[in-house]
């Protein structure tokens, strides 16, 4: 359990940095909302792969398992992704307007990402990879 949480935090941290870097680069040329969507989509694929393999050790790559896990993962993360896309501009509008490293809206994005990381862990552990988690606990 403890190792899984550490792995989740490590992989989540890497995904978070990827998200921020992609957002930062996109925000140089694109509106905040589009930058958010692109950074979310690319990070989503990265997060699925890292969670499946290195966090929850779900090594069943059969088509049925990939479809079940993938659908659950992408659905749960899409819902929290919508929250991210909606919440960041709202936090910005509420006055969390600080720029970090010259990137407009990054302070609000960081706060939202941290809040949603907790929700994502719970969804991923309890809904997406629960059979892999049960197998690993019983092994």
OpenMM code with the backbone's topology and positions (N, CA, C; nanometers):
from openmm import Vec3, app, unit

residues = "UNK UNK UNK UNK UNK UNK UNK UNK UNK UNK UNK UNK UNK UNK UNK UNK UNK UNK UNK UNK UNK UNK UNK UNK UNK UNK UNK UNK UNK UNK UNK UNK UNK UNK UNK UNK UNK UNK UNK UNK UNK UNK UNK UNK UNK UNK UNK UNK UNK UNK UNK UNK UNK UNK UNK UNK UNK UNK UNK UNK UNK UNK UNK UNK UNK UNK UNK UNK UNK UNK UNK UNK UNK UNK UNK UNK UNK UNK UNK UNK UNK UNK UNK UNK UNK UNK UNK UNK UNK UNK UNK UNK UNK UNK UNK UNK UNK UNK UNK UNK UNK UNK UNK UNK UNK UNK UNK UNK UNK UNK UNK UNK UNK UNK UNK UNK UNK UNK UNK UNK UNK UNK UNK UNK UNK UNK UNK UNK UNK UNK UNK UNK UNK UNK UNK UNK UNK UNK UNK".split()
positions = [
    Vec3(0.0831, -0.1201, 0.0000),
    Vec3(0.0000, 0.0000, 0.0000),
    Vec3(0.0874, 0.1262, 0.0000),
    Vec3(0.1862, 0.1281, 0.0889),
    Vec3(0.2736, 0.2446, 0.0991),
    Vec3(0.3551, 0.2625, -0.0285),
    Vec3(0.4090, 0.1506, -0.0821),
    Vec3(0.4863, 0.1580, -0.2065),
    Vec3(0.3993, 0.2066, -0.3220),
    Vec3(0.2739, 0.1617, -0.3230),
    Vec3(0.1817, 0.2021, -0.4283),
    Vec3(0.1558, 0.3528, -0.4217),
    Vec3(0.1375, 0.4031, -0.3024),
    Vec3(0.1137, 0.5460, -0.2856),
    Vec3(0.2362, 0.6264, -0.3279),
    Vec3(0.3545, 0.5798, -0.2907),
    Vec3(0.4776, 0.6475, -0.3333),
    Vec3(0.4920, 0.6453, -0.4849),
    Vec3(0.4626, 0.5312, -0.5451),
    Vec3(0.4694, 0.5211, -0.6919),
    Vec3(0.3692, 0.6149, -0.7574),
    Vec3(0.2491, 0.6222, -0.6995),
    Vec3(0.1459, 0.7098, -0.7538),
    Vec3(0.1910, 0.8557, -0.7453),
    Vec3(0.2478, 0.8921, -0.6320),
    Vec3(0.2948, 1.0299, -0.6145),
    Vec3(0.4078, 1.0607, -0.7130),
    Vec3(0.5018, 0.9674, -0.7283),
    Vec3(0.6128, 0.9876, -0.8219),
    Vec3(0.5622, 1.0007, -0.9655),
    Vec3(0.4823, 0.9040, -1.0091),
    Vec3(0.4310, 0.9082, -1.1472),
    Vec3(0.3361, 1.0260, -1.1663),
    Vec3(0.2588, 1.0559, -1.0636),
    Vec3(0.1705, 1.1715, -1.0704),
    Vec3(0.2493, 1.3011, -1.0802),
    Vec3(0.3601, 1.3067, -1.0076),
    Vec3(0.4466, 1.4242, -1.0148),
    Vec3(0.5045, 1.4426, -1.1535),
    Vec3(0.5477, 1.3318, -1.2130),
    Vec3(0.6013, 1.3382, -1.3494),
    Vec3(0.4914, 1.3812, -1.4476),
    Vec3(0.3723, 1.3250, -1.4305),
    Vec3(0.2594, 1.3627, -1.5169),
    Vec3(0.2231, 1.5096, -1.4975),
    Vec3(0.2277, 1.5552, -1.3728),
    Vec3(0.1961, 1.6944, -1.3431),
    Vec3(0.2948, 1.7891, -1.4107),
    Vec3(0.4222, 1.7557, -1.4037),
    Vec3(0.5238, 1.8375, -1.4698),
    Vec3(0.5012, 1.8366, -1.6212),
    Vec3(0.4723, 1.7192, -1.6767),
    Vec3(0.4417, 1.7115, -1.8215),
    Vec3(0.3235, 1.8017, -1.8546),
    Vec3(0.2194, 1.7948, -1.7718),
    Vec3(0.0997, 1.8759, -1.7930),
    Vec3(0.1355, 2.0239, -1.7923),
    Vec3(0.2126, 2.0667, -1.6948),
    Vec3(0.2478, 2.2082, -1.6835),
    Vec3(0.3377, 2.2532, -1.7974),
    Vec3(0.4326, 2.1690, -1.8365),
    Vec3(0.5219, 2.2060, -1.9465),
    Vec3(0.4430, 2.2176, -2.0769),
    Vec3(0.3574, 2.1194, -2.1032),
    Vec3(0.2754, 2.1243, -2.2252),
    Vec3(0.1844, 2.2464, -2.2218),
    Vec3(0.1207, 2.2707, -2.1059),
    Vec3(0.0349, 2.3884, -2.0915),
    Vec3(0.1139, 2.5173, -2.1158),
    Vec3(0.2307, 2.5260, -2.0529),
    Vec3(0.3124, 2.6466, -2.0651),
    Vec3(0.3523, 2.6735, -2.2097),
    Vec3(0.3942, 2.5692, -2.2796),
    Vec3(0.4327, 2.5853, -2.4202),
    Vec3(0.3127, 2.6229, -2.5063),
    Vec3(0.2016, 2.5538, -2.4844),
    Vec3(0.0816, 2.5834, -2.5638),
    Vec3(0.0292, 2.7238, -2.5360),
    Vec3(0.0396, 2.7684, -2.4096),
    Vec3(-0.0158, 2.8989, -2.3736),
    Vec3(0.0595, 3.0153, -2.4379),
    Vec3(0.1766, 2.9873, -2.4925),
    Vec3(0.2497, 3.0914, -2.5647),
    Vec3(0.1797, 3.1288, -2.6954),
    Vec3(0.1020, 3.0338, -2.7508),
    Vec3(0.0415, 3.0531, -2.8823),
    Vec3(-0.1105, 3.0372, -2.8840),
    Vec3(-0.1647, 2.9732, -2.7791),
    Vec3(-0.3061, 2.9372, -2.7795),
    Vec3(-0.3779, 2.9962, -2.6584),
    Vec3(-0.5112, 3.0071, -2.6653),
    Vec3(-0.5871, 3.0530, -2.5489),
    Vec3(-0.5733, 2.9550, -2.4309),
    Vec3(-0.5976, 3.0054, -2.3107),
    Vec3(-0.5844, 2.9271, -2.1886),
    Vec3(-0.6662, 2.7974, -2.1956),
    Vec3(-0.7888, 2.8052, -2.2408),
    Vec3(-0.8761, 2.6877, -2.2431),
    Vec3(-0.8237, 2.5795, -2.3371),
    Vec3(-0.7783, 2.6181, -2.4543),
    Vec3(-0.7247, 2.5208, -2.5505),
    Vec3(-0.5924, 2.4627, -2.5004),
    Vec3(-0.5099, 2.5452, -2.4406),
    Vec3(-0.3848, 2.4971, -2.3813),
    Vec3(-0.4136, 2.3941, -2.2729),
    Vec3(-0.5152, 2.4210, -2.1938),
    Vec3(-0.5580, 2.3299, -2.0885),
    Vec3(-0.6038, 2.1966, -2.1464),
    Vec3(-0.6851, 2.2017, -2.2500),
    Vec3(-0.7369, 2.0789, -2.3107),
    Vec3(-0.6251, 1.9930, -2.3698),
    Vec3(-0.5334, 2.0557, -2.4403),
    Vec3(-0.4225, 1.9808, -2.5002),
    Vec3(-0.3323, 1.9195, -2.3939),
    Vec3(-0.2984, 1.9973, -2.2927),
    Vec3(-0.2114, 1.9442, -2.1878),
    Vec3(-0.2815, 1.8302, -2.1142),
    Vec3(-0.4112, 1.8422, -2.0941),
    Vec3(-0.4877, 1.7368, -2.0282),
    Vec3(-0.4880, 1.6091, -2.1114),
    Vec3(-0.5181, 1.6193, -2.2398),
    Vec3(-0.5284, 1.5009, -2.3256),
    Vec3(-0.3988, 1.4221, -2.3360),
    Vec3(-0.2897, 1.4916, -2.3552),
    Vec3(-0.1598, 1.4240, -2.3673),
    Vec3(-0.1205, 1.3609, -2.2347),
    Vec3(-0.1433, 1.4329, -2.1252),
    Vec3(-0.1093, 1.3814, -1.9928),
    Vec3(-0.1972, 1.2622, -1.9570),
    Vec3(-0.3190, 1.2588, -2.0040),
    Vec3(-0.4113, 1.1491, -1.9756),
    Vec3(-0.3564, 1.0155, -2.0269),
    Vec3(-0.3068, 1.0141, -2.1483),
    Vec3(-0.2504, 0.8915, -2.2053),
    Vec3(-0.1267, 0.8491, -2.1257),
    Vec3(-0.0408, 0.9436, -2.0943),
    Vec3(0.0785, 0.9155, -2.0142),
    Vec3(0.0388, 0.8566, -1.8777),
    Vec3(-0.0601, 0.9161, -1.8125),
    Vec3(-0.1022, 0.8711, -1.6798),
    Vec3(-0.1601, 0.7297, -1.6834),
    Vec3(-0.2369, 0.6970, -1.7854),
    Vec3(-0.2933, 0.5621, -1.7955),
    Vec3(-0.1811, 0.4584, -1.8020),
    Vec3(-0.0860, 0.4819, -1.8884),
    Vec3(0.0234, 0.3861, -1.9067),
    Vec3(0.1036, 0.3696, -1.7779),
    Vec3(0.1406, 0.4804, -1.7150),
    Vec3(0.2226, 0.4715, -1.5936),
    Vec3(0.1450, 0.4120, -1.4766),
    Vec3(0.0173, 0.4460, -1.4634),
    Vec3(-0.0631, 0.3882, -1.3553),
    Vec3(-0.0821, 0.2385, -1.3750),
    Vec3(-0.1102, 0.1982, -1.4963),
    Vec3(-0.1336, 0.0566, -1.5250),
    Vec3(-0.0100, -0.0268, -1.4925),
    Vec3(0.1040, 0.0176, -1.5413),
    Vec3(0.2242, -0.0644, -1.5321),
    Vec3(0.2978, -0.0465, -1.3992),
    Vec3(0.3280, 0.0770, -1.3619),
    Vec3(0.4191, 0.0989, -1.2498),
    Vec3(0.3521, 0.1262, -1.1159),
    Vec3(0.2273, 0.1697, -1.1156),
    Vec3(0.1629, 0.1987, -0.9874),
    Vec3(0.0789, 0.0797, -0.9410),
    Vec3(-0.0121, 0.0344, -1.0249),
    Vec3(-0.1048, -0.0713, -0.9842),
    Vec3(-0.0669, -0.2093, -1.0367),
    Vec3(0.0412, -0.2177, -1.1137),
    Vec3(0.0965, -0.3438, -1.1621),
    Vec3(-0.0094, -0.4322, -1.2267),
    Vec3(-0.0912, -0.3717, -1.3093),
    Vec3(-0.1932, -0.4453, -1.3832),
    Vec3(-0.1281, -0.4945, -1.5127),
    Vec3(-0.0838, -0.6183, -1.5098),
    Vec3(-0.0054, -0.6706, -1.6219),
    Vec3(-0.0871, -0.7555, -1.7181),
    Vec3(-0.2169, -0.7491, -1.7064),
    Vec3(-0.3046, -0.8179, -1.8005),
    Vec3(-0.3266, -0.7245, -1.9189),
    Vec3(-0.2728, -0.7625, -2.0348),
    Vec3(-0.2835, -0.6793, -2.1532),
    Vec3(-0.3806, -0.7383, -2.2556),
    Vec3(-0.4700, -0.8243, -2.2081),
    Vec3(-0.5712, -0.8791, -2.2989),
    Vec3(-0.6641, -0.7655, -2.3424),
    Vec3(-0.7217, -0.7812, -2.4587),
    Vec3(-0.8072, -0.6769, -2.5141),
    Vec3(-0.9212, -0.6413, -2.4193),
    Vec3(-0.9836, -0.7427, -2.3596),
    Vec3(-1.0951, -0.7180, -2.2682),
    Vec3(-1.0539, -0.6333, -2.1486),
    Vec3(-0.9397, -0.6664, -2.0915),
    Vec3(-0.8907, -0.5905, -1.9752),
    Vec3(-0.8527, -0.4491, -2.0157),
    Vec3(-0.7831, -0.4354, -2.1289),
    Vec3(-0.7452, -0.3017, -2.1743),
    Vec3(-0.8682, -0.2146, -2.2000),
    Vec3(-0.9706, -0.2744, -2.2604),
    Vec3(-1.0935, -0.1981, -2.2864),
    Vec3(-1.1631, -0.1600, -2.1568),
    Vec3(-1.1722, -0.2546, -2.0636),
    Vec3(-1.2396, -0.2276, -1.9357),
    Vec3(-1.1640, -0.1221, -1.8553),
    Vec3(-1.0345, -0.1444, -1.8364),
    Vec3(-0.9539, -0.0499, -1.7592),
    Vec3(-0.9449, 0.0853, -1.8299),
    Vec3(-0.9185, 0.0799, -1.9593),
    Vec3(-0.9044, 0.2034, -2.0353),
    Vec3(-1.0297, 0.2877, -2.0334),
    Vec3(-1.1440, 0.2226, -2.0546),
    Vec3(-1.2714, 0.2952, -2.0525),
    Vec3(-1.2965, 0.3565, -1.9154),
    Vec3(-1.2753, 0.2775, -1.8098),
    Vec3(-1.2959, 0.3288, -1.6740),
    Vec3(-1.2003, 0.4440, -1.6442),
    Vec3(-1.0733, 0.4255, -1.6796),
    Vec3(-0.9719, 0.5280, -1.6523),
    Vec3(-1.0042, 0.6569, -1.7268),
    Vec3(-1.0281, 0.6457, -1.8571),
    Vec3(-1.0511, 0.7651, -1.9377),
    Vec3(-1.1825, 0.8340, -1.8989),
    Vec3(-1.2828, 0.7574, -1.8580),
    Vec3(-1.4085, 0.8178, -1.8133),
    Vec3(-1.3876, 0.8948, -1.6837),
    Vec3(-1.3247, 0.8288, -1.5849),
    Vec3(-1.3006, 0.8956, -1.4562),
    Vec3(-1.2132, 1.0192, -1.4745),
    Vec3(-1.1060, 1.0054, -1.5510),
    Vec3(-1.0149, 1.1186, -1.5709),
    Vec3(-1.0777, 1.2263, -1.6580),
    Vec3(-1.1656, 1.1877, -1.7489),
    Vec3(-1.2338, 1.2891, -1.8293),
    Vec3(-1.3253, 1.3735, -1.7416),
    Vec3(-1.3910, 1.3085, -1.6467),
    Vec3(-1.4767, 1.3841, -1.5551),
    Vec3(-1.3949, 1.4802, -1.4696),
    Vec3(-1.2816, 1.4334, -1.4169),
    Vec3(-1.1974, 1.5248, -1.3390),
    Vec3(-1.1283, 1.6253, -1.4312),
    Vec3(-1.1078, 1.5868, -1.5565),
    Vec3(-1.0519, 1.6806, -1.6541),
    Vec3(-1.1463, 1.7958, -1.6827),
    Vec3(-1.2748, 1.7639, -1.6898),
    Vec3(-1.3748, 1.8701, -1.7075),
    Vec3(-1.3698, 1.9635, -1.5862),
    Vec3(-1.3582, 1.9033, -1.4682),
    Vec3(-1.3450, 1.9866, -1.3479),
    Vec3(-1.2221, 2.0771, -1.3572),
    Vec3(-1.1111, 2.0220, -1.4069),
    Vec3(-0.9888, 2.1024, -1.4216),
    Vec3(-1.0097, 2.2171, -1.5194),
    Vec3(-1.0697, 2.1873, -1.6315),
    Vec3(-1.0914, 2.2882, -1.7349),
    Vec3(-1.1859, 2.3973, -1.6857),
    Vec3(-1.2854, 2.3592, -1.6052),
    Vec3(-1.3812, 2.4559, -1.5518),
    Vec3(-1.3234, 2.5308, -1.4316),
    Vec3(-1.2552, 2.4567, -1.3430),
    Vec3(-1.2100, 2.5168, -1.2175),
    Vec3(-1.0956, 2.6164, -1.2348),
    Vec3(-1.0017, 2.5888, -1.3251),
    Vec3(-0.8867, 2.6779, -1.3364),
    Vec3(-0.9283, 2.8208, -1.3730),
    Vec3(-1.0082, 2.8410, -1.4754),
    Vec3(-1.0511, 2.9785, -1.5043),
    Vec3(-1.1353, 3.0394, -1.3908),
    Vec3(-1.2116, 2.9531, -1.3206),
    Vec3(-1.2917, 3.0033, -1.2088),
    Vec3(-1.2025, 3.0509, -1.0943),
    Vec3(-1.1005, 2.9724, -1.0615),
    Vec3(-1.0055, 3.0146, -0.9579),
    Vec3(-0.9371, 3.1440, -1.0012),
    Vec3(-0.9029, 3.1513, -1.1283),
    Vec3(-0.8394, 3.2712, -1.1834),
    Vec3(-0.9332, 3.3910, -1.1669),
    Vec3(-1.0604, 3.3711, -1.2007),
    Vec3(-1.1598, 3.4784, -1.1895),
    Vec3(-1.1844, 3.5177, -1.0442),
    Vec3(-1.1645, 3.4226, -0.9519),
    Vec3(-1.1829, 3.4517, -0.8090),
    Vec3(-1.0629, 3.5245, -0.7478),
    Vec3(-0.9606, 3.5454, -0.8272),
    Vec3(-0.8489, 3.6244, -0.7783),
    Vec3(-0.7181, 3.5501, -0.7621),
    Vec3(-0.7165, 3.4210, -0.7925),
    Vec3(-0.5897, 3.3471, -0.7878),
    Vec3(-0.5254, 3.3674, -0.9248),
    Vec3(-0.4681, 3.4866, -0.9412),
    Vec3(-0.4229, 3.5311, -1.0732),
    Vec3(-0.2716, 3.5334, -1.0886),
    Vec3(-0.2025, 3.4860, -0.9888),
    Vec3(-0.0571, 3.4929, -0.9939),
    Vec3(0.0017, 3.4164, -1.1107),
    Vec3(0.0998, 3.4782, -1.1717),
    Vec3(0.1760, 3.4112, -1.2765),
    Vec3(0.2988, 3.3487, -1.2132),
    Vec3(0.3350, 3.2349, -1.2605),
    Vec3(0.4588, 3.1707, -1.2178),
    Vec3(0.5428, 3.1483, -1.3417),
    Vec3(0.6694, 3.1804, -1.3314),
    Vec3(0.7617, 3.1655, -1.4438),
    Vec3(0.7107, 3.2393, -1.5674),
    Vec3(0.6328, 3.3459, -1.5454),
    Vec3(0.5806, 3.4255, -1.6551),
    Vec3(0.4610, 3.3637, -1.7251),
    Vec3(0.4039, 3.2571, -1.6680),
    Vec3(0.2904, 3.1890, -1.7304),
    Vec3(0.1615, 3.2322, -1.6614),
    Vec3(0.0751, 3.2960, -1.7366),
    Vec3(-0.0527, 3.3441, -1.6853),
    Vec3(-0.1414, 3.2272, -1.6447),
    Vec3(-0.1958, 3.2340, -1.5235),
    Vec3(-0.2903, 3.1327, -1.4774),
    Vec3(-0.2268, 3.0077, -1.4209),
    Vec3(-0.0954, 3.0010, -1.4143),
    Vec3(-0.0304, 2.8774, -1.3678),
    Vec3(-0.0526, 2.8544, -1.2186),
    Vec3(-0.0603, 2.9599, -1.1392),
    Vec3(-0.0858, 2.9427, -0.9964),
    Vec3(-0.2216, 2.8754, -0.9733),
    Vec3(-0.3239, 2.9203, -1.0411),
    Vec3(-0.4566, 2.8587, -1.0297),
    Vec3(-0.4531, 2.7148, -1.0799),
    Vec3(-0.3793, 2.6905, -1.1881),
    Vec3(-0.3695, 2.5553, -1.2441),
    Vec3(-0.3037, 2.4608, -1.1442),
    Vec3(-0.2007, 2.5054, -1.0750),
    Vec3(-0.1313, 2.4214, -0.9778),
    Vec3(-0.2252, 2.3821, -0.8639),
    Vec3(-0.2991, 2.4778, -0.8116),
    Vec3(-0.3914, 2.4485, -0.7011),
    Vec3(-0.4976, 2.3484, -0.7447),
    Vec3(-0.5544, 2.3690, -0.8610),
    Vec3(-0.6564, 2.2775, -0.9127),
    Vec3(-0.5981, 2.1378, -0.9342),
    Vec3(-0.4796, 2.1288, -0.9927),
    Vec3(-0.4163, 1.9988, -1.0172),
    Vec3(-0.3909, 1.9229, -0.8878),
    Vec3(-0.3486, 1.9920, -0.7851),
    Vec3(-0.3233, 1.9255, -0.6576),
    Vec3(-0.4534, 1.8708, -0.5964),
    Vec3(-0.5593, 1.9485, -0.6012),
    Vec3(-0.6882, 1.9025, -0.5492),
    Vec3(-0.7394, 1.7802, -0.6260),
    Vec3(-0.7266, 1.7867, -0.7570),
    Vec3(-0.7782, 1.6776, -0.8395),
    Vec3(-0.6901, 1.5537, -0.8343),
    Vec3(-0.5645, 1.5677, -0.7957),
    Vec3(-0.4760, 1.4508, -0.7816),
    Vec3(-0.5282, 1.3549, -0.6758),
    Vec3(-0.5795, 1.4079, -0.5671),
    Vec3(-0.6359, 1.3237, -0.4609),
    Vec3(-0.7592, 1.2500, -0.5140),
    Vec3(-0.8471, 1.3203, -0.5804),
    Vec3(-0.9663, 1.2581, -0.6373),
    Vec3(-0.9296, 1.1533, -0.7417),
    Vec3(-0.8307, 1.1820, -0.8244),
    Vec3(-0.7874, 1.0862, -0.9267),
    Vec3(-0.7318, 0.9586, -0.8650),
    Vec3(-0.6531, 0.9700, -0.7587),
    Vec3(-0.5977, 0.8508, -0.6932),
    Vec3(-0.7108, 0.7615, -0.6427),
    Vec3(-0.8064, 0.8215, -0.5758),
    Vec3(-0.9185, 0.7427, -0.5212),
    Vec3(-0.9973, 0.6745, -0.6328),
    Vec3(-1.0259, 0.7466, -0.7391),
    Vec3(-1.0997, 0.6870, -0.8518),
    Vec3(-1.0203, 0.5751, -0.9167),
    Vec3(-0.8906, 0.5990, -0.9376),
    Vec3(-0.8077, 0.4997, -1.0058),
    Vec3(-0.7935, 0.3729, -0.9233),
    Vec3(-0.7697, 0.3881, -0.7946),
    Vec3(-0.7512, 0.2732, -0.7060),
    Vec3(-0.8817, 0.1969, -0.6852),
    Vec3(-0.9901, 0.2684, -0.6603),
    Vec3(-1.1156, 0.2046, -0.6224),
    Vec3(-1.2035, 0.1638, -0.7402),
    Vec3(-1.1872, 0.2285, -0.8542),
    Vec3(-1.2749, 0.1993, -0.9675),
    Vec3(-1.2049, 0.1342, -1.0866),
    Vec3(-1.0852, 0.1782, -1.1195),
    Vec3(-1.0217, 0.1344, -1.2435),
    Vec3(-0.9398, 0.0075, -1.2250),
    Vec3(-0.8458, 0.0091, -1.1323),
    Vec3(-0.7529, -0.1022, -1.1157),
    Vec3(-0.7823, -0.1836, -0.9897),
    Vec3(-0.9057, -0.1867, -0.9451),
    Vec3(-0.9387, -0.2551, -0.8190),
    Vec3(-0.9095, -0.4046, -0.8252),
    Vec3(-0.9287, -0.4687, -0.9406),
    Vec3(-0.8988, -0.6127, -0.9485),
    Vec3(-0.7473, -0.6362, -0.9433),
    Vec3(-0.6687, -0.5471, -1.0041),
    Vec3(-0.5227, -0.5604, -0.9964),
    Vec3(-0.4758, -0.5338, -0.8543),
    Vec3(-0.5370, -0.4379, -0.7870),
    Vec3(-0.5004, -0.4075, -0.6483),
    Vec3(-0.5319, -0.5263, -0.5595),
    Vec3(-0.6490, -0.5883, -0.5796),
    Vec3(-0.6875, -0.7050, -0.4991),
    Vec3(-0.5922, -0.8216, -0.5238),
    Vec3(-0.5558, -0.8465, -0.6482),
    Vec3(-0.4615, -0.9541, -0.6793),
    Vec3(-0.3271, -0.9316, -0.6129),
    Vec3(-0.2787, -0.8062, -0.6172),
    Vec3(-0.1488, -0.7742, -0.5572),
    Vec3(-0.1516, -0.7859, -0.4056),
    Vec3(-0.2627, -0.7526, -0.3426),
    Vec3(-0.2739, -0.7642, -0.1967),
    Vec3(-0.2777, -0.9094, -0.1558),
    Vec3(-0.3470, -0.9928, -0.2344),
    Vec3(-0.3613, -1.1345, -0.2016),
    Vec3(-0.2380, -1.2164, -0.2388),
    Vec3(-0.1497, -1.1623, -0.3199),
    Vec3(-0.0309, -1.2372, -0.3653),
    Vec3(0.0732, -1.2492, -0.2568),
] * unit.nanometer
topology = app.Topology()
chain = topology.addChain("A")
for resn in residues:
    res = topology.addResidue(resn, chain)
    for name in ("N", "CA", "C"):
        topology.addAtom(name, app.Element.getBySymbol(name[0]), res)
